[in-house]
Amino acid sequence: LSLTNTNAYVPQYRSSRTQLSMVSTSTTDTKEQFPLTPPSKYPTARGTTVDSRQIVASGAGRQHLTAVRLAHILFASQDLADEALRKLRNAEMSFEELAGQISACTETRDKGGEIGWISVDESESKNEHLDLLFPPEARELAIQITTKPGDIVLVPSSRGVHLVQTVDVMADVRKMAFVKQRKSKAARARGGVLSGALGSADSKPLTYKLETMGCQMNLADSERIEGQLQSLGIRPLDPEADKKIDPDVVVLNTCSIREHGPHAKRKRDGDDVAIVVAGCVAQQEGEALLRRVPEVDLVMGPQYANRIADLFEDISNGNQVVATEATHIMEDSSKPRRQSTTCAWVNVIYGCNERCAFCIVPTTRGVEQSRPLESIVEEVEGLIEQGYKEVTLLGQNIDAYGRDMVPKRKFSDLLRTVGTIPALKRLRFVTSHPKYMSLGVVDAVAETPAACENFHIPFQSGSDTILQTMGRGHTREKYLHIVNRIRSRLPDASITADVIVGFPGETEEDFQDTLSLMEEVKFDSVNTAAYSPRPNTPAATWENQLDDATKQDRLQRINVLVKQHAGERRARMKGRTVEVLVEERNVRIPTQVMGRTTHGYIAYFEGDIDELRGELVNVEIEQTKQFHLVGKIVP
């Protein structure tokens, strides 16, 4: 199996879920495996590239890749490797477990197959110490084939056949970013506030303020950003003790930004403050944001949330920086600063490959990139060690988890694996897409004790005509089929959703179809919204827009039904004794605490938050409201 000529073994990915074979091809063909991608970093038109490997391969992400972290399992034959790959694909064992049991590599077997970080540039001789462990021809081929975290490929060497997993990647994000030098010396000098974050001994301690708006993904990104800031010694402003202090660093992680906000005014008035704009608006506008709001120092897309520290050096030199290039998602280099000590978000997949006509997400959060299962498990285990009781797996389209990997994985398998981690009390997940949600996910929730009986599945409309116009990829019937499966396996489960009213072309009949679907399902809660055009989305340019009066009328009517059903669903809880995980104090009644049931219902009851925070307690429900429960602790 040694490579003695110009031929190399490169995986040929077939459509079959049961086979991943190796075929011989030339190294030149390997380099041409990923053709040039469209000019857009994150294509939005239907039918364009949605494979992150292709997007990154020809872009700055691949060009400035510096190292990959690899693990391997060594076999004497390909037949043994194929069988091991089957076990991994079917989630029968983890890569680490398999390596520990059957790898022929004695040097890495006890470390779960861990090889470690490998420099991408073999010419620098940084990998010579690995030559006997993982020969050069195998290293070069593995990196040539894929650098996407989570992928597992077969490569031969003089030692045998290696099953190689890409665990993580490292890219030089400073080289990937666009750097613009400020014109005036005074403006460049004002960037010096960040020198305190970069190790200057005589600098003052710095403070930051982070403003977050938007979805759960933004909230999770903000936790990662805060972890980076605090790793640099920058502390958050205390709302009480620091009332008279202006922050040195301001991070706006939002879906929109005001051009003439108070932070920009501070900078115009001569204050030495660093302004960072992160999130969807940053990815969408890029360099244009610097022209619109010249006071901004850093414009950073969501994919750089855990690499903000790497970008600060250029800011400290008085430059403006734009980091929006496509890249493979890198694992966190610092621990996120969690907003709760009881419940935690854990990202499992980033981006979305869908092309819903109303949605901006594909252009701002990019294509789907699943995290390696082992990285997810490691993060959850770390959270449990810190005392966390509940974890919510997070993804824009979480049911797509694993479909971008080689070989493909299933979200239901991830649920079962994470749900069986010892000491994890509760497991939730959001957001499901009816197009991809498999009945196996429902079964996994039913059969995994830690999984909460709570499903969030947006339906957006009850009209097949509107669903087709939206490009949702599912029908009313498909949605109800999923609901029926949930009701069959978990009769008491809660189901929540999102819906849009007033979408372009929606008739009164279409709207009535939405109301009738809600009557049929009787959701526990629904997030409602009147359609509003989003830039760079197809629906925003259509001529059949509805007037505001019609949209508001339908929104009011649907909200009445939402409240009615929410009240009916919670009414069944009266008199029951349910388990509640205590999270925080009831801000309206300080003597009460607030927690959630497994259904996701908020429950209030008398108790001392200092004693009960993070505890699972039995609560007898005495009153039910539209959106919460009231009860008392019972033995």
Phi, psi and omega in degrees: 000002179290150180269108184248003179217197184279357179276148177223155177269124182233131180302135174255112187274114179266164179289338180296140179280349188254003184219131170228105186254168176245132178234152182276134176208171183275159179294333177295317178298325180299317182292334181267005182297327180249099182290169178301143183264165178301159181304323180294133179294321180232091186299143182246336183291145178298138177093355179272176188298132175233013178265116183298332179299316181291321182292316183283327187302322183255005183252191183294332181300319179280321182300323184253018173291129184252327183203156174231146177258122186239155169228155181213161171232127184261134180233156178279337181217161179289329179300318178294321179295320179298319180294321178295321179296323177298317179297321180291319180298322181271008178058032177285329179212157174276163179300317181297316179296317181296318179299317181294334184267322191231357182295138178277357180270104182291335181290329184245353185303314183285353179252022179068024179085005185297121173266317180109196183279136179236129178292137180290328182272099181292338183292342182275000177058028179280349185252008185302328181294348181258001188303318180283328181284311183220090189308152185305319183295326179287320178300311183298318181292317181300317181288328179294321184289309182201146172236018182276121179306135180102336180291145176232123182229159177261128175224140179269160173204182178294345180272338185145217178247128181255130167267110190250128177249130171278115184270319184200166177227160176228126180236151177278089187293336177294321179287335179283338185276154172272125182244127181239123180280132178294149188287315185268149178296324180296319180293321179294324181294330183292344178287352185293351179302331183278356178299333178293333180277349186248023169100011178288125188291327186260014181272158179281154175298139183258155179236159178223160172227128181243124178250125184240132173223147176122207189277182179298328179298320177296320179297317179294320178298321180296324177297322179289321178297316179297323177300320178294315181299316182288334175293339177269000180088009177272124185258153178286148175293136175275123183304331182263306186288334186249031183301327184264007183253133174269139182292149177279330180234128178242124178244122178251102180257088192221173175268347179207161182220140176272131186294324186245051179286171182296330181290318177295323179296321177303317183290321178296330179278000175103001179291146179270088183227139177263127182247124180242130173248120182237172175095199188295320181295326179293314180296323184288319187265328177055229183298332181300331180293326178294325178287324182283321180231082186296347179286344182291138179263321184224127173248120193224123178288164183302331183290353179249015184302327181260019179227021182297327180298325180293335184268350185289335184297318179293326177293320182295340177271008176090014182263161169259141187231137174237117179240095181226005181295148176293140179205157171293143179294129178259147178292156183297134176268351175219158182284134176300150174268102185288144178279344179233154175258003183245316184241142183223145171274143172225112178293133177241336177211138179250153174078182181204135179264358181284163183229051178300136189295342184259353196254138181265350189306314182302330180276341184252331181247359171079189182280166184292133174221110180277144174278150175301139180305319182297323179292322179295313180299317180299319179294317180296318178298322177295322178295319179297319178299330178278354177105004179290142182255333185230139177234136174248117176285134192237135175195146178297325177220077194292335180290345178277000182309130174089345182287345178267000183267162172239115351286167182293149176239175181238141179296326180299324178292322177298317178302313182295320182294310180292322182294344180259007176294126183304141175077358173282119185275321184220143179226126177235172176204148174208152359245140181272151177242126183301334181294327187246346183296118182269156176295339177296332177293318177299316179297320180297320178295317181296330186257002181247108186306323183285340183288129180281144181279066186215119183239131174248109186228096179300137176248338173066322176199152176263003182258125178298327179297313181289321178300320179291319179295323178292338185077032185286333177082011176217165179248171174301317181299317180298318180298313182293332177296320177295316180300317180298323178295318178297313180296329180287314183277326184225078187303332184262006184295152174263144179231124177241166187201176172237148178213148177242131175247154178077023177296148181311128178087357181291123177268172176297325178295318177300317180296321178296327175297323178294315180297321182291325176296320179295323178293325181287321183274317187058076183291151176284333176192148178222129172277117184252150178207140170277136184302135172224135184297139175247140181299147178064027173241144183303316186296336182294338184260357183287150184274344184270044178290145177271152179286157184299324181298317179295316180297317181291324178297314180292325178296317179296319181293319181288327179294328176298317180290323178301312180295320180299311182293322179300317178295319180295317182294320181283337181299330181292347183276347183298130180091346179281155168253119186237156177274130182235133174267116185283129183248306186213178174283148171286111187295336181276327178232094187303338179280353180256159174244162180239137176211183180230146173278174177296336178285349184092006179285137174284136179229135178246142177196160181294138179171161179268115184297327181293333178269329190258345183304127179085002181264148172263119184232154176271129183232127175273124184278120182257328180224148174234134177246183181298319186233013175202169179241155176230134182203198179219150178290137176231156180301000000 
